[in-house]
């Protein structure tokens, strides 16, 4: 699998956390599926060459700042 494909899958898992938190919390089938996808993805990430891993981290920072960080301001501790 190409690094771009892995990154797209990673982004989707993160967006699911952002957008489908209630489903993850209340639907055990959805949560189990998400956890399985997460495990599989992390196994793929472990096999990536260092330069692809660095590329993905750089891409993730940009994605996080745009798609996740603005939503964290609404989270109350």
C-alpha positions in Angstrom: 0.0 0.0 0.0 1.3 3.4 -0.9 2.1 6.0 1.8 -0.7 8.3 0.4 -3.2 5.5 0.8 -2.1 4.8 4.4 -2.3 8.5 5.2 -5.8 8.7 3.8 -6.9 5.8 6.0 -5.2 7.4 9.0 -7.0 10.7 8.3 -10.3 8.9 8.1 -9.8 7.3 11.5 -9.0 10.6 13.0 -12.0 12.3 11.4 -14.2 9.5 12.8 -12.9 10.4 16.3 -13.8 14.0 15.6 -17.1 13.5 13.9 -18.5 10.2 15.1 -17.5 10.3 18.8 -21.1 9.5 19.9 -21.2 6.4 17.6 -17.8 5.3 18.9 -19.0 5.6 22.5 -22.5 4.1 22.0 -22.2 1.5 19.2 -20.0 -1.4 20.2 -19.9 -2.7 16.6 -18.7 0.6 15.2 -16.1 0.9 18.0 -14.9 -2.7 17.4 -14.6 -2.0 13.7 -12.7 1.3 14.4 -10.3 -0.4 16.8 -9.6 -3.2 14.3 -8.9 -0.7 11.5 -6.7 1.3 13.8 -4.6 -1.8 14.7 -4.2 -2.8 11.1 -3.2 0.7 10.1 -0.6 0.9 12.8 0.9 -2.4 11.7 1.2 -0.9 8.2 2.8 2.3 9.6 5.4 0.2 11.5 6.6 -1.2 8.2 7.0 2.1 6.4 10.5 3.2 5.4 11.8 6.1 7.5 11.4 8.7 4.7 7.7 7.7 4.2 7.1 7.9 7.9 8.6 11.3 8.1 6.5 12.4 5.1 3.4 11.2 6.8 4.2 12.9 10.0 4.7 16.2 8.1 1.4 15.7 6.3 -0.3 14.9 9.6 0.8 18.0 11.3 -0.7 20.1 8.5 -3.9 18.0 8.6 -4.1 18.2 12.4 -3.7 22.0 12.5 -6.5 22.4 9.9 -9.0 19.6 10.7 -8.6 18.8 14.4 -7.0 21.6 16.4 -9.9 24.0 15.8 -12.3 21.5 17.3 -10.2 20.9 20.4 -10.9 24.5 21.6 -14.5 23.4 22.2 -13.5 20.5 24.5 -13.8 21.2 28.1 -11.7 19.4 30.6 
